[in-house]
Amino acid sequence: MLRTGRKWLAAIMLAALLAFPGVVWGEGFNYGSFNREVGLRFGYGKNTKGADVRLYSLLPHWGIFLIKPGQRWGVGLSFVVEGIFSVADAESTGFELGFTPMLKLRLPLGTAASLFIEGGAGMITESFDSPALAHAFNFTPQVGGGLDIALMPQLGLTVAYRFRHSSNAGLYDENPAFNVNFFHAGLTYFY
């Protein structure tokens, strides 16, 4: 299960590296010249307990730099809005659809890479049959971290891990926690 997710991410990263032969990684990349980011990640997630649920996700996002990396204390801060569309493989196939506003703290590692921590809370509708999930409408606090690696002057490869909790925040008596470990890989365009 966890190995499948790792193999999937490794395959995406290898495909991205092979898709850009002859590129000098990070040449011309400069966080100081960007104000925004837009990207698409692919995610694989598996719940932490209870019935077996696997999620295959598309996560488009848009963000604006509140503090550009390197300006203050060497770190950057962004406000990001991320969507999620997942196909859920559970007792029956279903889907998830939602969005999450987040804050992203970024620490540049030279000119061609940066570490980041991101977190926020959003809303999601989950429509699949599983004893791990009690309700179709839930809130999703989540936190994670990752690495952006510059591929071109405005394009980066993103790899990340995210822990997501999903529950109805006590709106109903039945409120099981649906916790998922996610592994993400994708591309981010900075402008």
Number of C-alpha atoms within 10 A of each C-alpha: 8 13 8 10 19 13 11 17 21 14 13 17 18 10 11 16 15 10 10 12 8 8 11 12 19 19 14 14 21 17 23 12 12 16 15 18 19 18 19 19 21 23 26 24 25 20 20 15 12 14 13 14 24 21 23 19 23 20 19 19 19 19 20 20 19 14 18 20 23 14 11 10 8 13 17 22 20 22 19 21 18 21 19 19 21 21 19 23 18 18 13 12 15 16 19 19 17 19 20 21 18 20 21 22 19 24 19 18 13 9 15 20 22 21 18 19 18 21 19 19 17 18 20 21 16 22 18 20 19 18 14 18 22 18 18 14 17 23 19 23 18 19 18 18 17 18 21 23 21 26 23 18 18 19 21 24 22 23 23 21 20 19 19 21 17 24 24 21 13 10 9 10 8 12 16 17 18 21 21 21 19 23 25 24 26 22 22 23 18 22 14
